């Protein structure tokens, strides 16, 4: 607490220290019968310390010269002003010039006092040792401050990196959930819209025939609700969690689309194999999204789904509709499919097919 107060009111500390040293120097000179010139030089060797933090090099030079003059006058008694100046210089400035100035000042003072016959050798050596200690202490404190500053900067940098990583992870999770929600809701709503329209048309002429589409609406809505609960994690702890959709459930997906009246054929080539969870889920979602686009936007009569296993998992969904993508109607299905495939290191082609219709083709590598 005390050190914080001293740093907060550094200017007041400088003034107090300068006043104390100035008073001590004047009293000492008067007590030892010093001349007026010695008194004036003593003031000059102490007063500059009031600005020692803002001009450490200039203050050290001025105080050093005044100290040499005092030694020449035979009136140098107080070594504290020059010690404070040297300490301040080495504790604030981290440059070769500052260190050179500090040690040159110490060397000049040492040479002057050792040559001066009016100062005993022991007293002269003690004053030189005090100056050396002040310089070493200042350099040590400067190094410690730099080390602490570096640690604080590193901690702040790590904290910023953690925040950035947390934000990135949150954004990635939001994007994943958004893709899942889009895939679940878009497909279910497409089935519901088609079946509701069929039920409405049938109800006017044959109410009994409307039961079939209504049941499909109920089935699609329940499946979508279950998927939403799985995605959002809203099931209770004791509830039964259904597994993630995979290509093993592709038959059920095709059947749900067939129930809308769209003719869908499914072909599987190659030896089926156990796929990594990420690839299995993404492949299912790509086929689901492609079928949803055909159902919603293409006005197609027939859709062909082909899955081929090999070194790559190849997916192809082709319809005989208008040959337009979901993006032409403000959707984002193609973008979502491209993102899924890109994350798995694969490639996706989507566009009008030769001979009419629309074709979505994806290749996902299965090798590490």
N, C-alpha and C positions, 0 to 999 in steps of 0.2 A: 504493500500500500504506500509506504514512504517513497519507494523508488518511482512509483507511478506519479506521485505528486511532484517529485523533483523533475521528472521528464515533462510533465504537463506545464510547469512554470519554470522552464529552463532559463529564461531571461532573468527571472528574479533570483535564481540560484547563482547565475554568473555575477550579477551585481553584488549579492551578499558576499560571495567569495572574494571578489575584487576589493570590495570595501574592507573586508577583514585583513587581507594580505597587505593592502595599502596602509592601513592603520598600523599593522605590525611592523612594516618596513620603516615607516616614518618614526615610530617610537624607538625602534632599534637604532636608527641613525642618530637621532637626538641623544639617546642614552649614551652612545659611544662617542659623542662629540664630533659628529661628522660635519663637513662643510655644507654651505648652501648648495654648491654644485652637486655634491653627493645626494642631498635631499631631493633636488630636482630630478636627477637621473633615477633615483629610487622610485619616484612617482612615475617617470616614463617607463620604467621596467615593470610596472604593476598595472597601471591604468588600462593598457591595451587588452588585458584579460577580459574586460567587459564584453568584447566582441570576439572572444576566442573561438566560439563555435561556428560563426559565420565566416571568419577570416583566419583560420588556424595557421596557415603558412606565413601570412603577413605578420600576425601577432608573434609567432615564434622568431621570425627574423628581427623584429623590432626589440622584443624582450632580450634576445640573445646579444644584440649589439649593445643595448643598455647595460646588460650584465658585464660585458667585456669592459665597458667604460668604468663601471663601478670597481671592477678588479684593478684597473689601471689607477684609479683614484685611491685604492687601498681601503675601500669602504663596502666591499661586498660581504654581507653577513648572512642575508636571508636567501637560501637557494630555492625556496618554494615557488616563486613566480616563474622562473625558467623551467622548473620541473613540471609545473602545471601546464605551461605552454607546450612543452615537448610531449607530455602525455596526451593533451588534446589533439595535437597534430597526428600522432601515430594511431590514436583511437578512432579518428574520423576519416582521414585520408588513406586510401589504399592505392598508392602509386609509388613508383620508383623515386620520383622527384621529392615527394613528401618524406619518404624514409631517408633519402640522401640529405635533405635539409636538416632533419632531426639529428642524425648522427654527425653531420658536420658541425652543427651547433654544439653538441656534446664534446666533440673533439677539440673545438676551439676553446671552449670554457676549460676543459681539462688541461690543455696546454698552458693556458693563461694562469690557472691557479697553481699548477705544479712549478711553473717558472717563478711565480711571485714569492719572494722571500718573506713577505709579511704574513703569510698564512702557513700555519704548521702543516706538515705533510699529512698527518693523520686527519686533520680537519678537511684538508683539500681532497684527500682520497675519499672521505666519507661523502662529501658533496658530489663528487663525480659518480660515485656508486649510486647515490640518490637519483641523479639524472639518468643513468643507465637503467635503473629499475623502473623509473617513470616511463621511459621509452618502451621497454619490454612489456610492462603492464598494459600500456595503451595498445600496443600491437596485439597482445593476447586478447584483450577485450574486443577489439575490432574483429578479430578472427572469430570469436565466439558469437558476436552479433551476426556476422555473415553466415555462420553455420546455422544459427537459429532461424534467420530469415530464409535460408534455403530450405530448411525443414518445413517451415510454415507455407512457403510457396508450393513445395511438393505436396503437402497435405491438402492445400486448396485445389491444386491441379487434380489430385486423385479424387477429391470430392466432386469436382466438376465432371470428371470422367465417369464416376459412378452415377451421377445424375443423368448424364447423357446416355449411358448404357441402360439405365432404368427406363428412360423415356423411349429409347429405341425398342426395348423389349416390350413395353406397353403398346407402342405403335404396331409392332409386329403381331402381338396377340390380338389387338383390335382388328387388324387387317385379316388375320386368320378367322376370327369369329365372324367378321363381316362376310367373308367368302362362304363360310359354312351356312350362315343365315340366308344369304342370297340363294345358294344352291337348294337349301331345304324349302324355303318359302316360294321361290319362283316355280319350282317344279310342282309343288303341291297346289299352288293357286292356279297354275295352268290347267292341271287335271280338274280341279274343282270348277273352274269357269266353263270348261268344255262340257263337263257332265251336267252342270246346272243348266246350261243352255239346252242340252239334249233333253233333260227332264222337263223343262218348260215347254219345249216343242211337243213332247209326247203327252204331257198332261192334258192338253186341250182336246186331243182326239182319243187317246187311250190312257187313262190315268194309271192303269195297272202296269203299263210299260215304263212309267216314270220311276217305279221302285228301283229298277236296276241302276240307272244313273245316280239316284239319290243315295243308294248304298255305296256306290263308288265315291261319291262326295264325302260320305261319312268315313269311309275307309281312308281316303287321302287326308282328310282333316285330322283324324286320329294319328296317322303316321307322322304328319307334319308336327303335331303337338309333341309326340314322343321325341322326335328329332330335336325340336326346340329345347325341350327339357334337358336332353343330353348335352346340347351345345352350351346352354347357359348354366348348367349345373344346378337346376332347381329341384331335382329329385331329392327326396329325403334320404337320409343315411341308410334307412332300412329298405328303401325301394330297390327294385330290380333294374339295373342298368343294362340296356341293350348294347351289343357290340357296335363298333364303328362300321358304317357301310363299307362293303368291299365288293370285288368282282364276283365273289361267290353269291351275292344277292342280285346279280345283274338280271337273272330271270324274273325276279319279282318286280324290278324296275320296268322291264319290258312289258310285263303283263299289265302293270298299272297304266302304261301309255296305250297299250292295245285296247284297254277298257274304254278309252275315249273315242274309239272308232278308227284310230290311225293304225294302218297296217305296218307292223314292225317285224322285221326278220333279224335273227341273231345268229352269227356265225363265229365259231371259236376255232382257230387253227393253232397247231403246235401242241406240245405237251404242257398242260397246265402245271404251274409250280407255285410254291409258297412265295409270295411277294413281301417285301418290306412294308410295314404298316403305312408309311407315308405314301409310297407308290400306289398301294392297293386303294387307299382312300381317294387319292387324287385321280386315279384312273376312273373310279366309279363316278366321282363328281364331274369329270370331263364328259363322260358319256351322258350322264344325267342332264348336264347343262345343254349339250348339243341336242338331245331329244326335246328338251323344254323349248329351245329356240325353234326347232322344227314345228312343234305343236303350236307355239304362240305366233310366230312371225312368218312362217314359210307357206302356210296354206297348202301343206303337202298331203298327199294321199298315201305315200309309201316311204318308209325309212328303212335303210339297211345299216345294221350295226355289225362291225367286224372287229374281232379281237384276235391278235396274233402274238404268240409267245415265241421268244427266241433270245438272241443276245440283247435285243431291245423289245420292249413291250409296245406293240403298234396298235393304235386305236383308230378306227375310221367310222364316222357316222355320216351317211349320205342320204339326202332326201330328194324328192322330185318336185319340190315346191318352186317358189318364185326366185330363189337364189339370192336372198337378202339376209344379211346378218342381223343380230339383235341390235347392234349399235345404230343401225339406220332408224330404229324406233326409240332411241334414247336408252337402250339397255347397256349393261356392262358385262354380259356373259362372256364374250370373246376375250375381253381384257382379263377377266378372272381366270379363264382357262390358260391364257398365255402366262400369267403369273405363276400358276401351279406348275406348269411344265418347265418354266425357266428355273424355278427353285430346285427342280430335280435334275437339271442339266440336260433337259431334252429340247425338242423343237415342236412347234405347232404351226400347221398351215390351215387357214380357214378362208374360204372364198367360194364364189360360184364355180360349180363343177362343169367340166366339158360335157356338152349334151344337155345341159339344163340342171336345175336344182342347186343345192348347196352342199358343200363337203367340208367336214372338219376332220383333220388327220393329225394325230399326235404320235411322236416316237419318244419313248422314255428309256434311257439306258438302264440295264439291270446289273451291269458289272460295276464294282466299286471304282 
